[in-house]
Each structure stands twice: as C-alpha cells, then as structure tokens.
C-alpha cells in the first residue's frame, strides 16, 4: 500500500500520483464535470448560486472551470496560474464576489475540488504528502519561505500531517532514472509555465540498489508564461495604448508601462480589474491622446478576455515551434488582432529570457564543476522544451544523442511519489524555510 502522495501543483497543470513498493507509479484520476482525466488544469471558477445560499459560491476546477467561464461571461470569476502568486509578498489576496481569498485559500479550494472529483480514488488514508517546488519561484522579488508557509497552511487544512518539499527537477530525475541501465550523470531541465529549473544528479548502482547523489540545482523564474508575455507585449499592447500619451497640465506624458506589465501577464487580468491601478487607468481615458486605444484596453479587462487571449497566444507559440511563421488571431482586437508572426521575430523578443535560462544552466554546471562532456544524459521535460530556441541552448552545449524528453505532464508528480516511498526521504527534501 502506498504511504505517500506526490503533488505536482503546477503553474499550468496539476498532477497527483502514488507509487507502490515495487516502484510502479499511478496518477490519481478525476471524474470531473468536463470528463475523466488524470491531469487537472490549475484553474478555478467561481459562480454565485442562489440554490446554495446567498453567500455561497459554486466552484469548479480545471477544464470544468474553463467551460463554466466560457458559458457565463460577466458572471463567472475565473483564476488561472495560481502558483505564480505563491511567493509574492505583494499578493495579499483577491476579491471574488465580495469575498477575499488569500493564496492559501485558493490552493485549498483547488485541492478540495480535486478531492471531490477523485471520489473514492482520493488517498484519504495517506498522511505523507511530497509536494514539488521550483528551484526559483516566478515573479519579481519572490519570497520562497513565504511560498512554503502558504503551501504548508493550505495542505495542513486538508489534513495532511506529514509534509515534505522536493525540488521539481529532482523529482523529474527520479522518474527518468527508472530507464537507466548503467551509472550516469544526468542533467534534468524542467520547463514549467512559470519557472525553468535544472538539477544535476549522479545515479550509481550499489549492492544491487540505485544510489542517487544530488550534485546541484539552479533555476530562474522564467518559462512559457514569460514567452507568452513577450508575444502579448509586441502583438497586443501597442493596439491598446502602449507607447501612447496623455495630457497633464498642458504637457504630454507617456501612459505608464506598468499597466501593460499587468496586461502581459494574462492570468493576472482578473485580479488587475479589482485594483486601484485599474481605476487610475479608466480615469486616464479622458486625458488620453488616443482614447480609443485605452477604451479597448478597458473593454478587454471588463469582459475578462484573459483566457481567450491566452488561447490565441498559445496557439501562435505552438505553431512557431514547428513552422517559421504563424498566424496570430485575437478577434476582440479587431483588425489589429490578425497578423503573421515570424519565428525570427519571436526569438528576438524572447532573447533576454533565453539568455537568463542559459545563465541558469551554466550556473549549475559551474557550481558543480561539471564540463558539458561529463554529462551522460540530458532529460528535458515541460512544454517550453519544445520551443526550438530553448532546445538550441542544449544542442549547442551537449551531444544531441544524449538529449531526451518525455513525461511532460506526469514526470514530476510520479517522481515525487517515488521519493515519498523511500526510507531516506529526508535526504531529498528541502526545508520549508529554504
């Protein structure tokens, strides 16, 4: 019987898994309103429901949350990429239908929906949870100790008494190690929605058992969501007023870029709508030199177009992974929402981010004094690993025959479950205050 639950609470997707004594792993299945799945989109929707009482909210998670949002425009509050707020001291909560939810509240609500969807498959007898955490959290000036306190409070509310945290690329390495047939030094690169993490691990056979020696980790709070933000900044922001001006006491001033940083993080638009900064933006329309652009900006926020924007941007990004050019089509922008995008332009826009990802890779190699030729296997996981410019970071440093990929959605959760069954689990965990 499994004694541990592996929890990969991801920026984009969440997966839970368990392992048995023989090292076989299995994902927890969910019978959600949108259908059966073992991978849950990290998203929530909130709807008022008079049948539940005046102050009660009907909550859905994953694809069901997306479908509820699409079917109830203007009535449904939709939140996605919750994890991006975990380490932010600035995020003290958000109002949802006049009720304030902190990060730990949102994480708890999300996991309770997963518990309900799992039904009898939920591991109610398990007291040990092994949760993944990035090497570096996303966001400006992230506070990892704050994130771990928030994780801990949310998980404790679900009754899990024994909590452990493991770096996500270390967990992915455990999953990958099952296919090794000989001793090897392995570099795992895990590209999530919010972070890119690297872990260098030595796998050796000793007395018939795999001995695993962690050599080093590094990471950076940049990944797929940041690439999305670059696309939004170049394709959408100019049409809604970025670079435009407003009049103040007879002078023309630039519309603050801070408004567009909020917009580029599409998953934060629903929260941006409740802030003082958004109220300031609406007041600025009367002074704007090009008020129609700011009015379009406000319309997109008021109509909660963040998810549809995400769909359009993701489709363009995915198409650029296989082609030299792709269409961007976002109807709410009108004529400005249809254009062709070249892979060359996209790679120019994300060049600063690629440099930081490459620097994080060099950091783990330098700090462990490991030359590229000493790395036997490179395991790439996560959707952003399919971006050609990201893959080139590795093909330019390592022999291409050593590079592998796979398990993009399940590797971390299943690796966490494997670690949870080990008698030396403390060797792999990260202190909550780290």
N, C-alpha and C positions, 0 to 999 in steps of 0.2 A: 504494500500500500504506500502511495506517495505521502511524504511528510511535508512537502513544501510546494508552494505555488510561485511560479515565475511570472512576474508582472512587467511587461514592457509597455509603460504608459508613454506613448509616443506623441510627437507633435502632430503627426498626420493620422496614424493608426495605432490602436491598442490591441495587444495580444496577450492572452494568459495561457500558461502551459504547465503541465506536470510531467514528472519523469518517474519511471519505476526503478526497482533495484537493478534491473538488467540494462539500464541506460537507454531504454526506449522512451521517447517523449511523445506527448499528445497535446494538441491545443484544446482549450475549453471551447465548446460550441455554444452558440447563442441562437435561440429561436425568437428572433426579433420580429416586429410587425412587418418589416420590409423583406423578411425571408431568413432562412437559416444561414449562418456564417460563423467562421471562427476568427475573423478579423474585423474589428469594430473601428469605424472612423471616429476619431476623437472629436466629437461634436455633440452639442446639446441644443435642444429646442424647448422653449417654454411657452405654454399657451394657457390663458385663463380658461377655466372650465367650471361654469356655474353648478354643474352636477356634483362637483367635488366640494363645493362650498365657496363662499365669497372670496376668501383669501387663498384658496388652493390653486395650484398650478399643475397642469398636465405636462409631464416631462418625457421626452424621447431622446434617445442617443443614437449615434451612428447614422446609417443611411436613413433610418426612420426619422431622425431629426431633420435631415435634409429634405425629405419628402414632405414633412409637416410644414417646414418653412416655405417651400415652393407652393404648397396648396393654400397657404394662409398669409399672403403678403400683407404687411401692415399690422397684422395681429400677432404674429409669432416673433418671439425674440430668439435669435439664433447666435450661437457662440461656437467657434471652432479654434483649433490650435491653442487650447487652454494652457498647454505646457509652457508656452512662450512667456507667460506671466509668472511662472513659479518663482524665479529668482529676482523678480523686480521689486525693490523697496517702494517704488512709485505706485505700484498697483496695490491699492488697499481695498479693492472691491469694485463691483459694478452693480447698478440698479437694474433689476429685472422685474418689470411690472410692479414697481414701487417697493420691491424687497431687495435688500442689499445682500450680495453674495461675495464672500472673500474667495481667494484661490482654493483654500482647503474645503470650502463649501461646494465649489464647483466640482472639484475632484471627487469628493464624497458622493455627490448626486450622480455623477457619471458612473462611478463604480457600482452604486446601488442599482442603477438601471441595468448594468451588465449582470449583476446578481439575479435580478428579476428575469432577464432574458434567458439566463442559463438554466433556471429552474432547478431540477434535481441534479443537474450536472455541476452545479456550483460546489466547490470543495469546502463544504461547511465544517468538516472535521479538521481541516488544516489550520494550524496556528502559526506556522512559519511562512512569511512572505519574503521573497527575494525580489526586490524591485531594481530595475535598471536606472542609472542616472548618467547623463553625459559627462565627459571629462570637463568640458566648459559649457556652462549654460548660455543660452541665447539672450540677447538684449544688451542694452547699454549699462555698464557697471553692474553686472549681475552679482548677487549675493548667494553663493551656493549653500551656506549654512542656513539662510532663510528658507531656501527652497526645500532643504531636507527637513526643517521643522514643519513646514507646511505639508510635505508628503507624510511625515510621521503622524501629524494630527489627523489627517484625512483617513489614513489606513487604520489608526487606532479606533476611530469611530466605527469601523466595520468589524471590530472585534478581533483583529489580528494582533496577538500578544507579542510575537517574536518577529521583529523587522530587521531586515538586512538590506544593504545597498551595495551594488556592484557596478563598476563602470561598464557601460553598454558595449564597447568594443571587446572587453574581456569576455563578456557573455557570448558574443558572436564567435569569439575564438573557440570557446568550449564546444559550440555547435559544429564548427568547422573541423575541429580536431578529430571527430569520430571517423573521418575518412582518411586520416593519416595512416600510412603503413610503415613509416620509419621516422626516426628522430628528425626534428625540423625546427628551425627558427621561423616563426610566422608573424607577418605583419597584417593586422586586421584594420581595415579602413571602413568605418561605419558612417554613412551619409544619411542623416535623418532630414526632417523638414527644417529643423532649427539649428542643428549643430553638425559639425564634421569632427569625428573622433578617431584617434589612432591608438592602437595598442600593439606592442611588440612582445611576443611570448615565445618561450622555448619549451617545446614538447619533447620529452625523452621517455623511453621505456626503461623501467627499473623494477626488477624482480617480477616481471610479467604485468606490471601495472603502469599506466601512463602517469608520468611525473610532469607537472606543469609548473614552469618558473616564469612569473611575470617579470619582464625586463624594464618596461617603461610605458608611459602613456603621454599623450598630448591631445590637444583639441582646440577648436575655435568655434565661436558662436555664429557660424555662417554655413548655410547649406541651401537646400532648394527654395525655401521661403525667401531668402535674400535674392536669389536669382529672379524669382517672381517679382520682387520689389523693383529690381533694375528694369525689368520689362515695363512695369506699370509707370515707373518714373519717366521713361523715354517715350512710351506709346500713348499713355493716357493723361499724365499730369499736365503737359502743355495745353491740352484741349480744355482743361478745367481751371486754367488760370495760372499755372506755374510759370514764372517769368513775367507775369503781367504786373501792372502798377495800380496804385490808388492815390487819391488826392488827400493831403492833410495840411491844413493851414497854408494853402497856396503852393505846396511842393508835391512833387510826385515821388512816391516811395514804393519799394518793391513789396509785393504781397509776401508775407513771411513764408519761408520754405518749410517751417515746422508743420504747417497744415498738410503739406504733401508727404512729409515723412509718415504722418498718420495714415494718409490715404494709401501709400505704397504698401503698408502692412495691411492688406485687405482684411485679414482676420480681426483687426482691431477696429474696423469701421463701426461696428455695432456699439462698441464701448465709446468711441470718439463722439458719437451722437449725444452722449449724456454729459459731456464735459463743458467746462467754461470756455475752452478754446473754440469749440464748435459754435457756441453762442457768439463769440467775437467774430468768427468768420462770417456768420449770417449778417451781423451788423455792418461788416465791411462792404457789403454789396452796394450800398448807397454811395460809397465813395470810390468805387472801382472804375477804372478807365474802360475796362471791358467787363461790365457787369454780367453779361450773358454767360461768360465762362464760369464765374463764381456761382451763378444760379444753377448751372448744370452740375457743378460740384455738389451743391446742397441737395439737388434732386437725387443724385446717386446715393448720398448718405441717407436721406429721408426715406428712400424706397428700398434701403437695405440691399443694395446691389453688390455687396462684397462677395457673396458666394458665386454669383454669375460671372463676376469679373475674374474670380479665381479659376473658374472653369475655362474661360476664354484664354487666360494667360497660360494655364497648364497645358491646354491643347497646343498652343503655339510652341511652348518649350519642348514638349514631347516630339512634335513634328520636326523641330530643329535638331533633335538627336539622331534622326535618320535621313534628313534632307538638308540641302544647302540653303533652302528658302522655305518659308512657311507663311500661311495667312494668319493674320490677327483679325478676329471678328467679334466685336462687342457692340451689339445694336444700340444699347442705351446712350452711346456717344454720338449716334447719328452718323453723318458722313465721315467724321473723324475716327470712327470706330472700325473702319475697314482699311487695311493696308497690308503690304507684304513686308516681311522681316527677313533679312539675310542672317545666316549663321555667323558671318564675319562681324556684322554689327553687334549681334548678341554677345559674341565673345569679347568684343571691345568693351561693351558695357559692364560685363562681369569680370574684367581683367583685374581690378583691385581685389576682388573677392577670391579669385583664383590664386593670386599672389599670397594672400593670407592663409589659404588652405595649404599651399605648397610650403609656406614657412612652418606651419604646424607639423607637417610631415618631416621636414628637416630637423625640427626640434627633437622629436623622439629618436631619430637616428643619431643626432649629435650627442644628446644627453646619455644615450646608451653606448656610444662609441661603436656603432654598428655601420659598417660600409654597406652600400646597396648590394654588393656582391655576396654578402654574408646572409642575406635574407633568402631563405629557401622557397617560401611560398608567400604570396600576397593574396589576401581574400578581401574582395570589395563587396560591400553589401549596402543596400539602401538605394532608393530610386535615383538620387542625384549622381550615382556612379555611372549611369548610362549617358550622361552629358559628355560628348566627345572631348571637350576641353578639360574636363575633370579627369577623364581616363588618360589623357596625354601626360598629366602630371606623373603618372605611374609608368607609362610605357617609355617615357624619356629617362627614367631613373633605373628601371628594372628590366630584366629579360622578360619579354612578353609571354613566354611559355610558362612562367611562374605565376602569372596573374590569373585568378579565378574569381567567379562571382556566383551568387545564388542565395536563396533563402532570404530574399529582400524583406519579406514581411514577418517571417517567423524565427529567424536565427537568434535574435536577442532573447525573446521570451523562452525559447527552448533551451538556450544556453543557461539562462538564469535558473530554470527548473533543474538542470543537471547539477549546477553548483549547489542548489538547495539540498540535494541528496547526499552531498559529500560530508564526511566526518571532519574534514579540515576546512569547513566553510569560512571560519574566521580569517583564514589566510587570504581569502579573495574579496572580502568585504571592505567597504570604505566607511570610516567613522561618519556618523550623521553630521558632525560639525565640520567635516573636511570641505 
